Amino acid sequence: MDALTVHRLHFAFTVTFHYIFPQLTMGLALLILILKTMALGTGDEHYHRAARFWAKILAINFAMGVVTGIPMEFQFGTNWSRFSRAAGGVIGQTLAMEGVFSFFLESSFLGVFLFGEKRLGPKAHWVAAFLVFAGAWLSGFFIVATDAWMQHPTGYRLGPAGEILLSSLWGLLLNPWLLWQYLHNMIASVVTASFVMAAVGAFYLLTRRQEAHGRTFLRLGVIAGAVSSFLLAFPTGDNQGRNIALYQPPTLAAMEGLFQTEQGAPLALLGQPDLEKRRLDNPLTVPDALSFLTYRRWRAEVKGLDAFPVERWPDNIPLLYYSYHIMVGLGTIFIAVMAAASLSLWRGALYRSRSLLWVIMLLLPFPYIANTAGWITAEVGRQPWLIYGLMRTSHGSSPHVSAGNALFTLIGFMGIYTILAILFLFLVRLEIEEGPEHGSEPSPAVV
C-alpha cells in the first residue's frame, strides 16, 4: 500500500469518526432551543427538565467532537503538507473563523447553559440556549464553506510560485456551491437529532418509564423529523444535485451510473455499475426522471461518463454510486416512517402503537449511516481532485511521511477512538437510564 493511499485512509477514518458527533450537536442544539422556548412560553418545569436532560447528552457529545476534531487540524500539516502550503491562505481563513467566532461562542455558552440556570433566570437562560445553537450552526457554516471551496473554488488568485491566494473573502463566503450544501448538511443534522430524540422517547414508552418525557421527546422528534426529512430531499437535496450537474457533471454521471449521454435520461433506482462494459447491470429505472430533476425538462440531455475523458472520472465509481444510493434510499425511508408516525400522532394513536415505536427506536443508527454516505458521496465525487480543477489529490500529500509512519499512527488512532466510542456509549447510556426526572419529582402527564 503506497503512502498516498494510507494518508487518504487516515483522514477518511478520522473525519468519518469525528462527524458522528457534530451532526448530533448541531441538530440537538436546535431541538433544545425549541424545548427552552416551550418552557419559557408555558412556564412548565417539565420542559426545563427535558432541556436539561438533552443538554447533558449534548455536552458529552460536544466533548467527544472536540477530542476527535483537534487531530484533524494537525493532519493538514502532517499528512497533507503540500495542500496546506498551497491553499493555506484560503482555507486558513474559514478554519480560523470557525475556531474564533463559533467554537468559542458555542463552548462558552454551553458552560453557561449547563451551570448557570439558577443565576440567570428563565429569559437569560433561553438566550444562552440560543447562543449555543448560533455557535453550533455558525461552526457548521465555516466548516462547510471550507469544503465548498474545495468542491468549487472561488475568490482566489494564483501567486507567482503557484500558491493559491485569497483575493475576495466575500467570494469565499458567498460561493454558489455553499448555500445548498450548508442547508442540506444542517438539515441532515436535524434529522439525526430528531431520530435520536424520538428513539429515546420510544424507548421510555416501550419500557414504561418516565412516560411523560417519553411522549414529549417522541412528539418533538417526530414533528421535527418529518419536517427536516422532507426538507432534506426538497429543496436542499434537489438544489445540491443541480449544483453537481452544473459544476461537476462527471460526478453526477458516476453517481447515477449513467455511462452514455442520453436525452430523457432515466433515474436509476437499482443496479450495479460495470466499469469494464461501461453499463449499469440489472437496472431498475424511472424513464426521463433524471433529465427532469436536473434540468426541469423531461427530454433534456444529460451528459454521461462517455462525454468526459477517463482522467476526469471519479476515482472509485462503485463506491460513489452505492454511497449516493444508500443516502437517497435511507432518506426516502425516513420520509415514509416520519409521515406514518406524524399521521399516527395526529390521530392520537402513536403513543400506543408498539410496532411503530419499535420501528422508530430501531431506526436510531440509520441517520448516522445516511450522513456518512452523504459525505462519502461528496468527497469521493470530488476525486481525483483535492481542490476541484486546481490540485489533484496525488499532489497534496506530505512527500516525506512514509506509508509505514502513516499506517502506524492510523492503527494508534483506531485503538484510541475505539476506547473513546466505548466511553461515549457508556456515558450516554447512564444519562438515558437516569432520565430527565432523576433527582426530581415525577412530571405530570404532558400530551
The 8 nearest C-alpha neighbors of each residue, nearest first, counted from 0:
[[1, 4, 2, 5, 402, 3, 403, 406],
 [0, 2, 4, 3, 402, 5, 401, 6],
 [3, 1, 402, 5, 4, 401, 6, 0],
 [2, 4, 6, 5, 1, 7, 396, 393],
 [3, 5, 7, 6, 2, 1, 8, 0],
 [4, 6, 8, 2, 7, 3, 9, 402],
 [7, 5, 9, 3, 4, 8, 78, 2],
 [6, 8, 4, 5, 10, 9, 11, 3],
 [9, 7, 11, 5, 6, 10, 12, 4],
 [8, 10, 6, 12, 7, 11, 409, 5],
 [9, 11, 13, 7, 12, 8, 14, 6],
 [12, 10, 8, 14, 9, 13, 15, 7],
 [13, 11, 15, 9, 10, 14, 8, 16],
 [12, 14, 10, 16, 15, 11, 17, 9],
 [13, 15, 17, 11, 16, 12, 10, 18],
 [16, 14, 12, 18, 17, 13, 11, 371],
 [15, 17, 13, 14, 18, 19, 12, 67],
 [18, 16, 14, 67, 19, 15, 68, 64],
 [19, 17, 20, 15, 21, 16, 14, 22],
 [18, 20, 17, 16, 22, 21, 367, 15],
 [19, 21, 64, 18, 22, 23, 60, 17],
 [22, 20, 24, 18, 23, 25, 64, 19],
 [21, 23, 188, 25, 20, 24, 19, 18],
 [22, 24, 192, 26, 21, 20, 25, 27],
 [25, 23, 21, 27, 22, 26, 57, 28],
 [26, 24, 28, 135, 22, 23, 27, 21],
 [27, 25, 189, 188, 192, 23, 28, 29],
 [26, 28, 30, 192, 24, 29, 25, 23],
 [29, 27, 132, 31, 25, 26, 30, 24],
 [28, 30, 32, 27, 31, 26, 132, 33],
 [31, 29, 33, 27, 32, 28, 34, 26],
 [32, 30, 34, 28, 33, 50, 29, 27],
 [31, 33, 35, 29, 30, 34, 128, 36],
 [32, 34, 30, 36, 31, 35, 37, 29],
 [35, 33, 31, 37, 36, 32, 50, 46],
 [36, 34, 38, 32, 37, 33, 125, 39],
 [35, 37, 33, 39, 38, 34, 40, 32],
 [36, 38, 34, 40, 35, 39, 41, 33],
 [37, 39, 35, 46, 42, 41, 36, 40],
 [40, 38, 36, 42, 37, 41, 35, 121],
 [39, 41, 37, 38, 42, 36, 43, 35],
 [42, 40, 43, 38, 39, 37, 36, 46],
 [41, 43, 38, 39, 40, 44, 37, 46],
 [42, 44, 41, 45, 38, 46, 47, 39],
 [45, 43, 47, 46, 48, 42, 38, 442],
 [46, 44, 43, 48, 47, 442, 49, 38],
 [45, 47, 49, 38, 48, 44, 34, 43],
 [46, 48, 44, 50, 49, 45, 38, 51],
 [49, 47, 51, 45, 46, 50, 435, 52],
 [48, 50, 46, 52, 47, 51, 435, 45],
 [49, 51, 47, 53, 31, 48, 52, 34],
 [52, 50, 54, 48, 49, 53, 47, 55],
 [53, 51, 435, 49, 54, 50, 55, 48],
 [52, 54, 56, 55, 50, 51, 57, 49],
 [53, 55, 57, 51, 52, 56, 50, 58],
 [56, 54, 58, 53, 57, 52, 51, 59],
 [55, 57, 53, 59, 58, 54, 60, 427],
 [56, 58, 54, 60, 55, 59, 24, 61],
 [59, 57, 61, 55, 60, 56, 54, 62],
 [60, 58, 56, 62, 61, 57, 63, 55],
 [59, 61, 57, 63, 58, 62, 20, 56],
 [62, 60, 58, 64, 63, 59, 57, 24],
 [63, 61, 65, 59, 64, 60, 58, 66],
 [62, 64, 66, 60, 61, 65, 67, 59],
 [63, 65, 61, 20, 67, 62, 66, 68],
 [64, 66, 68, 62, 63, 67, 69, 61],
 [67, 65, 63, 64, 68, 69, 62, 70],
 [66, 68, 17, 64, 65, 69, 63, 70],
 [69, 67, 65, 71, 66, 70, 64, 17],
 [68, 70, 71, 72, 67, 66, 65, 73],
 [71, 69, 73, 72, 68, 74, 67, 66],
 [72, 70, 74, 73, 69, 68, 13, 75],
 [73, 71, 70, 74, 69, 75, 68, 76],
 [74, 72, 70, 75, 71, 76, 77, 69],
 [75, 73, 77, 71, 78, 76, 72, 70],
 [74, 76, 79, 73, 72, 77, 78, 83],
 [75, 77, 80, 74, 73, 79, 78, 83],
 [76, 78, 74, 75, 79, 80, 73, 397],
 [77, 79, 397, 74, 396, 75, 76, 6],
 [78, 80, 396, 75, 397, 82, 76, 395],
 [79, 81, 76, 397, 83, 82, 84, 396],
 [82, 80, 395, 84, 83, 79, 396, 397],
 [81, 83, 395, 85, 80, 79, 84, 86],
 [84, 82, 87, 80, 86, 81, 85, 75],
 [83, 85, 81, 82, 87, 86, 80, 162],
 [84, 86, 162, 82, 83, 163, 87, 81],
 [87, 85, 163, 83, 88, 89, 84, 82],
 [88, 86, 83, 91, 89, 90, 84, 85],
 [87, 89, 86, 164, 91, 90, 165, 163],
 [90, 88, 165, 87, 91, 86, 92, 164],
 [91, 89, 92, 87, 93, 145, 88, 94],
 [90, 92, 87, 94, 89, 88, 93, 95],
 [93, 91, 90, 95, 94, 89, 96, 88],
 [92, 94, 96, 141, 95, 90, 91, 97],
 [93, 95, 97, 91, 96, 92, 90, 98],
 [96, 94, 98, 92, 97, 93, 91, 99],
 [97, 95, 93, 99, 100, 98, 94, 92],
 [98, 96, 94, 101, 138, 95, 141, 100],
 [97, 99, 102, 95, 96, 100, 101, 94],
 [100, 98, 96, 97, 103, 101, 95, 102],
 [101, 99, 96, 97, 98, 102, 103, 104],
 [100, 102, 134, 138, 104, 97, 103, 137],
 [103, 101, 98, 105, 104, 106, 97, 100],
 [104, 102, 106, 105, 101, 107, 99, 100],
 [105, 103, 101, 134, 107, 102, 106, 108],
 [104, 106, 134, 131, 102, 103, 108, 107],
 [105, 107, 109, 103, 108, 104, 102, 110],
 [108, 106, 110, 104, 109, 105, 103, 111],
 [107, 109, 111, 110, 105, 127, 106, 131],
 [108, 110, 112, 106, 111, 107, 131, 105],
 [109, 111, 108, 113, 107, 112, 114, 106],
 [110, 112, 108, 115, 109, 114, 113, 107],
 [113, 111, 109, 110, 127, 115, 114, 108],
 [114, 112, 110, 111, 109, 115, 54, 116],
 [115, 113, 111, 112, 116, 110, 117, 109],
 [114, 116, 111, 118, 112, 117, 119, 113],
 [115, 117, 119, 118, 124, 114, 120, 112],
 [118, 116, 115, 119, 120, 114, 121, 124],
 [119, 117, 115, 116, 120, 114, 124, 123],
 [120, 118, 116, 123, 117, 124, 115, 121],
 [119, 121, 123, 122, 118, 124, 117, 116],
 [122, 120, 124, 123, 125, 39, 119, 116],
 [123, 121, 125, 124, 120, 126, 39, 119],
 [122, 124, 126, 125, 119, 120, 121, 127],
 [125, 123, 127, 121, 126, 122, 119, 116],
 [124, 126, 128, 122, 123, 127, 35, 121],
 [127, 125, 129, 123, 124, 128, 130, 122],
 [128, 126, 124, 130, 125, 129, 112, 108],
 [129, 127, 125, 131, 126, 130, 32, 112],
 [128, 130, 126, 132, 127, 131, 133, 32],
 [129, 131, 133, 127, 132, 128, 134, 126],
 [132, 130, 105, 128, 134, 129, 133, 108],
 [131, 133, 28, 129, 135, 130, 134, 29],
 [134, 132, 130, 136, 131, 135, 137, 129],
 [135, 133, 105, 101, 137, 131, 104, 132],
 [136, 134, 138, 132, 25, 137, 133, 105],
 [135, 137, 139, 133, 138, 134, 25, 132],
 [138, 136, 140, 134, 139, 135, 101, 133],
 [139, 137, 101, 135, 97, 136, 140, 141],
 [138, 140, 136, 142, 137, 141, 143, 135],
 [141, 139, 137, 143, 138, 142, 144, 136],
 [140, 142, 144, 93, 97, 138, 143, 139],
 [143, 141, 145, 139, 144, 140, 138, 146],
 [142, 144, 146, 140, 145, 141, 147, 181],
 [145, 143, 141, 147, 142, 146, 140, 177],
 [146, 144, 142, 143, 148, 147, 90, 93],
 [145, 147, 143, 149, 148, 144, 150, 142],
 [148, 146, 150, 144, 177, 149, 145, 143],
 [149, 147, 152, 151, 145, 150, 146, 144],
 [148, 150, 386, 146, 147, 151, 152, 387],
 [149, 151, 147, 148, 387, 146, 386, 152],
 [150, 152, 148, 149, 147, 387, 153, 176],
 [153, 151, 148, 149, 150, 387, 154, 386],
 [154, 152, 155, 171, 170, 174, 148, 151],
 [153, 155, 170, 167, 171, 166, 165, 168],
 [156, 154, 165, 166, 164, 153, 163, 167],
 [155, 157, 164, 163, 166, 165, 158, 154],
 [156, 158, 163, 161, 162, 164, 159, 155],
 [157, 159, 162, 161, 160, 163, 164, 156],
 [160, 158, 161, 157, 162, 163, 156, 164],
 [159, 161, 158, 162, 157, 163, 85, 164],
 [162, 160, 158, 159, 157, 163, 85, 164],
 [161, 163, 85, 158, 160, 157, 164, 86],
 [164, 162, 157, 86, 85, 156, 158, 161],
 [165, 163, 156, 155, 88, 157, 89, 166],
 [164, 166, 155, 89, 167, 154, 88, 156],
 [165, 167, 155, 154, 156, 164, 168, 170],
 [168, 166, 154, 170, 169, 165, 171, 155],
 [167, 169, 171, 170, 172, 154, 166, 165],
 [170, 168, 172, 171, 167, 173, 154, 174],
 [169, 171, 154, 167, 173, 168, 172, 153],
 [170, 172, 168, 154, 169, 174, 173, 153],
 [171, 173, 169, 174, 170, 168, 144, 177],
 [174, 172, 170, 169, 171, 175, 177, 178],
 [173, 175, 177, 176, 171, 172, 170, 153],
 [176, 174, 177, 173, 178, 179, 151, 242],
 [177, 175, 174, 147, 178, 151, 242, 180],
 [176, 178, 180, 174, 147, 175, 179, 181],
 [179, 177, 181, 180, 176, 182, 175, 174],
 [180, 178, 182, 181, 239, 235, 177, 183],
 [179, 181, 183, 177, 178, 182, 184, 239],
 [180, 182, 184, 178, 179, 183, 177, 143],
 [183, 181, 179, 185, 184, 180, 186, 178],
 [184, 182, 235, 180, 186, 181, 185, 179],
 [183, 185, 187, 181, 182, 186, 180, 188],
 [186, 184, 188, 182, 187, 183, 181, 189],
 [185, 187, 189, 188, 183, 184, 227, 182],
 [186, 188, 190, 184, 185, 189, 183, 231],
 [187, 189, 22, 26, 185, 191, 186, 190],
 [188, 190, 26, 186, 192, 187, 191, 193],
 [191, 189, 187, 193, 188, 224, 192, 227],
 [190, 192, 188, 366, 194, 189, 193, 23],
 [191, 193, 26, 195, 189, 27, 23, 194],
 [194, 192, 220, 224, 190, 196, 195, 191],
 [193, 195, 197, 191, 196, 192, 363, 198],
 [196, 194, 192, 198, 193, 197, 363, 191],
 [197, 195, 193, 199, 220, 198, 194, 216],
 [196, 198, 217, 220, 200, 194, 199, 195],
 [199, 197, 360, 201, 195, 200, 196, 359],
 [200, 198, 202, 196, 201, 197, 195, 203],
 [199, 201, 213, 217, 216, 197, 203, 198],
 [200, 202, 198, 204, 356, 199, 203, 360],
 [203, 201, 199, 205, 200, 204, 206, 198],
 [204, 202, 213, 208, 200, 206, 201, 205],
 [205, 203, 207, 201, 210, 206, 202, 213],
 [204, 206, 202, 207, 203, 201, 353, 356],
 [205, 207, 203, 204, 208, 202, 201, 210],
 [208, 206, 204, 205, 203, 210, 209, 202],
 [207, 209, 203, 210, 206, 204, 213, 205],
 [210, 208, 211, 212, 203, 213, 207, 436],
 [209, 211, 213, 208, 212, 204, 203, 214],
 [212, 210, 444, 213, 214, 445, 209, 215],
 [213, 211, 215, 214, 210, 209, 216, 49],
 [212, 214, 200, 210, 203, 216, 211, 215],
 [215, 213, 217, 212, 211, 216, 218, 210],
 [214, 216, 212, 218, 217, 213, 219, 211],
 [217, 215, 200, 213, 219, 214, 218, 197],
 [216, 218, 197, 200, 214, 220, 215, 219],
 [217, 219, 215, 221, 220, 216, 214, 222],
 [220, 218, 222, 216, 221, 217, 223, 215],
 [221, 219, 193, 197, 217, 223, 196, 218],
 [220, 222, 224, 218, 219, 223, 225, 217],
 [221, 223, 225, 219, 224, 220, 218, 226],
 [224, 222, 226, 220, 225, 221, 193, 219],
 [223, 225, 221, 193, 227, 190, 222, 226],
 [224, 226, 337, 222, 228, 223, 227, 221],
 [225, 227, 223, 229, 224, 228, 230, 222],
 [226, 228, 230, 224, 229, 225, 190, 186],
 [229, 227, 231, 225, 334, 230, 226, 224],
 [228, 230, 231, 227, 232, 226, 334, 233],
 [231, 229, 233, 227, 232, 228, 234, 226],
 [232, 230, 228, 229, 235, 236, 233, 183],
 [231, 233, 236, 230, 229, 235, 234, 237],
 [234, 232, 230, 235, 237, 236, 231, 229],
 [233, 235, 237, 236, 230, 238, 232, 231],
 [236, 234, 183, 233, 238, 237, 179, 231],
 [237, 235, 232, 239, 238, 231, 233, 234],
 [236, 238, 240, 234, 233, 235, 239, 232],
 [239, 237, 241, 240, 235, 236, 234, 242],
 [238, 240, 242, 236, 241, 179, 237, 235],
 [241, 239, 243, 237, 238, 242, 236, 244],
 [240, 242, 244, 238, 243, 239, 293, 245],
 [243, 241, 239, 245, 240, 244, 246, 238],
 [242, 244, 247, 240, 241, 246, 245, 251],
 [245, 243, 248, 241, 242, 247, 251, 246],
 [246, 244, 242, 243, 247, 241, 248, 240],
 [245, 247, 243, 244, 242, 248, 151, 176],
 [248, 246, 243, 250, 249, 244, 245, 251],
 [247, 249, 244, 251, 250, 246, 243, 245],
 [250, 248, 252, 251, 247, 312, 304, 253],
 [249, 251, 253, 380, 248, 247, 252, 254],
 [252, 250, 254, 248, 253, 249, 244, 243],
 [251, 253, 257, 303, 249, 255, 250, 254],
 [252, 254, 256, 250, 255, 251, 316, 257],
 [255, 253, 320, 251, 252, 256, 319, 250],
 [254, 256, 252, 257, 253, 267, 251, 320],
 [255, 257, 253, 254, 252, 272, 258, 279],
 [258, 256, 252, 303, 255, 259, 253, 304],
 [257, 259, 304, 303, 277, 305, 278, 256],
 [260, 258, 303, 305, 257, 261, 304, 302],
 [259, 261, 303, 302, 301, 305, 306, 258],
 [262, 260, 264, 300, 301, 263, 259, 302],
 [263, 261, 300, 298, 299, 264, 301, 260],
 [262, 264, 298, 287, 290, 299, 297, 261],
 [265, 263, 287, 261, 290, 289, 262, 301],
 [266, 264, 286, 287, 289, 288, 285, 284],
 [265, 267, 289, 285, 288, 284, 268, 286],
 [268, 266, 284, 269, 283, 255, 265, 285],
 [267, 269, 284, 283, 266, 270, 285, 282],
 [270, 268, 283, 282, 267, 284, 271, 281],
 [269, 271, 282, 281, 280, 279, 283, 272],
 [270, 272, 280, 279, 273, 281, 269, 282],
 [271, 273, 279, 256, 278, 274, 280, 317],
 [274, 272, 278, 277, 275, 276, 279, 271],
 [275, 273, 277, 276, 272, 278, 316, 317],
 [276, 274, 277, 273, 278, 272, 279, 258],
 [275, 277, 274, 278, 273, 279, 272, 280],
 [278, 276, 274, 275, 273, 258, 279, 272],
 [277, 279, 273, 276, 258, 272, 280, 274],
 [278, 280, 272, 271, 270, 273, 282, 256],
 [279, 281, 271, 270, 282, 272, 278, 273],
 [282, 280, 270, 279, 283, 271, 269, 272],
 [283, 281, 270, 269, 280, 284, 279, 267],
 [282, 284, 269, 268, 267, 270, 281, 285],
 [283, 285, 267, 266, 268, 265, 282, 286],
 [284, 286, 266, 265, 288, 287, 267, 283],
 [287, 285, 265, 288, 284, 266, 264, 263],
 [288, 286, 263, 265, 264, 297, 290, 289],
 [289, 287, 291, 266, 265, 290, 286, 285],
 [290, 288, 266, 292, 265, 264, 291, 287],
 [291, 289, 299, 264, 293, 288, 263, 297],
 [290, 292, 295, 296, 297, 288, 294, 289],
 [293, 291, 289, 290, 295, 294, 288, 237],
 [292, 294, 290, 291, 241, 289, 295, 244],
 [293, 295, 291, 296, 290, 292, 299, 241],
 [296, 294, 291, 292, 293, 297, 290, 299],
 [297, 295, 291, 299, 294, 298, 290, 292],
 [296, 298, 291, 287, 290, 263, 299, 295],
 [299, 297, 263, 262, 296, 290, 300, 287],
 [300, 298, 290, 262, 296, 263, 297, 301],
 [299, 301, 262, 261, 263, 302, 298, 290],
 [302, 300, 261, 260, 264, 290, 262, 303],
 [303, 301, 260, 306, 300, 261, 304, 252],
 [302, 304, 260, 259, 258, 257, 252, 305],
 [303, 305, 258, 306, 307, 252, 249, 259],
 [304, 306, 303, 307, 259, 258, 260, 308],
 [307, 305, 304, 303, 302, 260, 308, 259],
 [308, 306, 305, 304, 309, 311, 249, 312],
 [307, 309, 310, 311, 306, 312, 305, 304],
 [310, 308, 312, 311, 307, 304, 305, 313],
 [309, 311, 308, 312, 383, 313, 307, 314],
 [312, 310, 309, 308, 313, 307, 249, 383],
 [311, 313, 309, 310, 249, 314, 308, 304],
 [314, 312, 382, 315, 380, 383, 316, 250],
 [315, 313, 383, 382, 316, 312, 379, 380],
 [314, 316, 318, 317, 313, 319, 379, 382],
 [315, 317, 319, 318, 253, 320, 313, 314],
 [318, 316, 320, 319, 315, 321, 272, 271],
 [319, 317, 321, 320, 316, 315, 322, 379],
 [318, 320, 316, 322, 376, 317, 321, 254],
 [319, 321, 254, 317, 323, 318, 322, 316],
 [320, 322, 324, 318, 323, 319, 325, 317],
 [323, 321, 372, 325, 319, 324, 320, 376],
 [322, 324, 326, 320, 321, 325, 376, 319],
 [323, 325, 327, 321, 326, 322, 328, 320],
 [326, 324, 328, 322, 323, 327, 329, 321],
 [325, 327, 369, 323, 324, 329, 372, 328],
 [328, 326, 330, 324, 329, 325, 331, 323],
 [329, 327, 325, 331, 330, 326, 324, 332],
 [328, 330, 332, 331, 326, 327, 325, 333],
 [329, 331, 327, 333, 332, 328, 326, 334],
 [330, 332, 328, 334, 329, 333, 327, 335],
 [333, 331, 329, 335, 330, 334, 336, 328],
 [334, 332, 330, 336, 331, 335, 337, 329],
 [333, 335, 331, 337, 332, 228, 336, 338],
 [334, 336, 332, 338, 333, 337, 339, 331],
 [337, 335, 339, 333, 338, 334, 332, 340],
 [336, 338, 225, 340, 334, 339, 335, 341],
 [339, 337, 341, 335, 336, 340, 334, 225],
 [338, 340, 336, 342, 337, 341, 343, 335],
 [339, 341, 337, 343, 342, 338, 344, 336],
 [342, 340, 344, 338, 343, 339, 337, 345],
 [343, 341, 345, 339, 344, 340, 338, 346],
 [342, 344, 349, 340, 346, 348, 341, 345],
 [343, 345, 349, 341, 347, 346, 342, 348],
 [346, 344, 342, 347, 343, 341, 348, 349],
 [345, 347, 343, 344, 348, 342, 349, 341],
 [348, 346, 344, 345, 349, 343, 350, 351],
 [347, 349, 343, 346, 351, 350, 344, 352],
 [350, 348, 344, 343, 352, 351, 347, 340],
 [349, 351, 348, 352, 214, 204, 347, 344],
 [352, 350, 349, 348, 353, 356, 204, 347],
 [353, 351, 349, 355, 354, 350, 356, 348],
 [352, 354, 356, 355, 351, 357, 205, 350],
 [353, 355, 357, 356, 352, 358, 359, 351],
 [356, 354, 358, 357, 352, 353, 359, 340],
 [357, 355, 353, 359, 201, 358, 354, 360],
 [356, 358, 360, 354, 355, 359, 361, 353],
 [357, 359, 355, 361, 356, 360, 362, 354],
 [360, 358, 356, 362, 357, 198, 361, 355],
 [359, 361, 198, 357, 362, 358, 363, 201],
 [360, 362, 358, 363, 359, 357, 198, 364],
 [361, 363, 359, 360, 365, 364, 358, 194],
 [362, 364, 361, 195, 365, 360, 194, 198],
 [365, 363, 367, 362, 366, 368, 361, 195],
 [364, 366, 368, 367, 362, 363, 369, 329],
 [367, 365, 369, 191, 368, 364, 370, 363],
 [368, 366, 370, 365, 369, 364, 371, 191],
 [367, 369, 365, 371, 366, 370, 372, 364],
 [368, 370, 326, 366, 372, 371, 367, 373],
 [371, 369, 373, 367, 372, 368, 366, 374],
 [372, 370, 368, 374, 373, 369, 367, 375],
 [371, 373, 322, 375, 369, 370, 326, 374],
 [374, 372, 370, 376, 371, 375, 326, 369],
 [373, 375, 377, 376, 371, 372, 378, 370],
 [376, 374, 372, 378, 373, 377, 379, 371],
 [375, 377, 373, 374, 319, 379, 323, 380],
 [378, 376, 374, 380, 375, 379, 373, 381],
 [377, 379, 375, 381, 380, 376, 374, 382],
 [380, 378, 382, 381, 376, 375, 377, 319],
 [379, 381, 377, 250, 378, 382, 376, 313],
 [382, 380, 378, 379, 384, 383, 377, 150],
 [383, 381, 384, 313, 379, 380, 314, 385],
 [382, 384, 314, 391, 313, 392, 381, 385],
 [385, 383, 391, 382, 387, 392, 386, 381],
 [384, 386, 392, 391, 390, 387, 382, 149],
 [387, 385, 149, 390, 384, 389, 388, 150],
 [386, 388, 384, 150, 389, 149, 385, 151],
 [387, 389, 386, 390, 384, 391, 151, 152],
 [390, 388, 386, 387, 391, 384, 385, 152],
 [391, 389, 386, 385, 384, 388, 392, 394],
 [390, 392, 384, 385, 393, 394, 383, 386],
 [391, 393, 385, 384, 395, 394, 383, 390],
 [392, 394, 391, 395, 396, 3, 383, 385],
 [395, 393, 392, 391, 396, 390, 81, 82],
 [396, 394, 82, 81, 392, 79, 393, 397],
 [395, 397, 79, 78, 81, 80, 394, 398],
 [396, 398, 80, 79, 78, 399, 400, 81],
 [399, 397, 400, 396, 401, 81, 80, 2],
 [398, 400, 397, 401, 396, 78, 2, 77],
 [401, 399, 397, 398, 404, 402, 405, 78],
 [402, 400, 404, 403, 2, 399, 405, 398],
 [401, 403, 2, 405, 404, 1, 406, 5],
 [404, 402, 406, 401, 405, 407, 2, 400],
 [405, 403, 407, 401, 406, 402, 400, 408],
 [404, 406, 402, 408, 407, 403, 409, 5],
 [405, 407, 409, 403, 408, 404, 402, 410],
 [408, 406, 404, 410, 405, 409, 403, 411],
 [409, 407, 411, 405, 410, 406, 412, 404],
 [410, 408, 406, 412, 411, 407, 9, 405],
 [409, 411, 413, 407, 408, 412, 406, 414],
 [412, 410, 408, 414, 409, 413, 415, 407],
 [413, 411, 409, 415, 414, 410, 416, 408],
 [414, 412, 410, 416, 411, 415, 417, 409],
 [413, 415, 417, 411, 412, 416, 410, 418],
 [416, 414, 412, 418, 417, 413, 411, 419],
 [415, 417, 419, 413, 418, 414, 412, 420],
 [418, 416, 420, 414, 419, 415, 413, 421],
 [419, 417, 421, 415, 416, 420, 422, 414],
 [418, 420, 416, 422, 417, 421, 423, 415],
 [421, 419, 423, 417, 422, 418, 416, 424],
 [420, 422, 418, 424, 419, 423, 425, 417],
 [423, 421, 419, 425, 420, 424, 426, 418],
 [424, 422, 420, 426, 425, 421, 419, 427],
 [425, 423, 427, 421, 422, 426, 428, 420],
 [424, 426, 422, 428, 423, 427, 421, 429],
 [427, 425, 429, 423, 428, 424, 422, 430],
 [428, 426, 430, 424, 429, 425, 423, 431],
 [427, 429, 431, 425, 426, 430, 424, 432],
 [430, 428, 432, 426, 427, 431, 433, 425],
 [431, 429, 427, 433, 428, 432, 434, 426],
 [430, 432, 434, 428, 433, 429, 427, 199],
 [433, 431, 429, 430, 434, 428, 427, 437],
 [434, 432, 430, 431, 437, 429, 435, 436],
 [433, 435, 431, 432, 436, 437, 430, 52],
 [434, 436, 52, 437, 48, 49, 433, 51],
 [437, 435, 439, 434, 441, 438, 440, 48],
 [438, 436, 433, 439, 435, 434, 440, 441],
 [437, 439, 436, 440, 435, 433, 441, 434],
 [440, 438, 436, 437, 441, 442, 435, 48],
 [439, 441, 442, 436, 438, 437, 443, 45],
 [442, 440, 436, 439, 443, 209, 437, 211],
 [443, 441, 45, 444, 440, 211, 436, 212],
 [444, 442, 445, 441, 211, 45, 440, 212],
 [443, 445, 211, 442, 446, 210, 212, 214],
 [444, 446, 211, 443, 215, 214, 212, 442],
 [445, 444, 214, 215, 211, 218, 212, 347]]
